[in-house]
């Protein structure tokens, strides 16, 4: 079972570290990650294994949203199946 996590916002030091730490804390394993800085804006796309996550996905979404608020970021976290359904042509 996987989740798709996207992170966007003004570039700052430690964004990847903070997101990774929250994932590790909750038993989420990052499978793939792509990140870029476009001018002053940080963009990251992650695929994460949530099969051994220690909390419910809805609660993890709330944790990630709190992290986003604390760091002036936008973090979207959704089950891979929902992401795929939303982007099916």
N, C-alpha and C positions, 0 to 999 in steps of 0.2 A: 504494500500500500504506500503510495507516494503523495506528496503535497508539492505544490508549486508556490514558491515565495518570491515576491518581487519587492525590491527596495529602491526608492528614488528619493532624492533630496539634494540639498546643497552639500558639496563634498566637505567632509571633515575626517580627521584622523580617527581610526578605530571603528569605523562602521562595520566592517566585515567581522572584526573581533567581537563586537557586542552582539551581533546577530548570531554568530557561531556559538558564543557562550550560552545564549538563551536556548539554542537548539540542543547543545550538549546537556545542559541542566535538565531538560525535559525528555531526554532519550531519543532525540531526533538526529538521524544520521544524514549529513549532507552527501549526496551522491554525485551531483554535478553543480558547478557554479560558473557563472560568467559575469564579469563586472567590467565596467568602463567608466571613465570620467569624461564627460562631454562639456568642455569649457569648465565651468565651476559646478557642474551637476553630476552627481553620482547615480549610477544605474546598475542594479544587480538583479540577476535572475538565477534562482536556485531550484533544483529538484532535490527533495529530501525524503528519505525513507521514514515513514511515521508508524511502521509496523510495531515498534517497541516503545512508542511514546508513552510516557508515564501519566499523562492527563488526556482528557477528551480533546478532540480537535477544536471544538468551539472554545474551550478554555485556553488552548494554545493560541488561537487567533486573538483572544483578549490580551494575552501576555504580549504578543507581538505588537498589537495596537498600542499598548502602554509604552513599550520600548520606542515605538515610532513617535508618540507624543513627547516623551522625555528628550528625544534627540532631533526634533523638528524634521522628521522623515515621514514618508508614506510607505507603509508596509502592507502588502496584500498577501494573505495566506489562504489557499484553497486546496481542496482535495483535487488530485490530478484528474479524476473522472469529470468533475465539474468544469475544470479548466478546458479539457478536451471537448466537452459538449458545447461550451461557449464559443470555441474557435473552429467548430466543424463547418465546412462549407456545404 
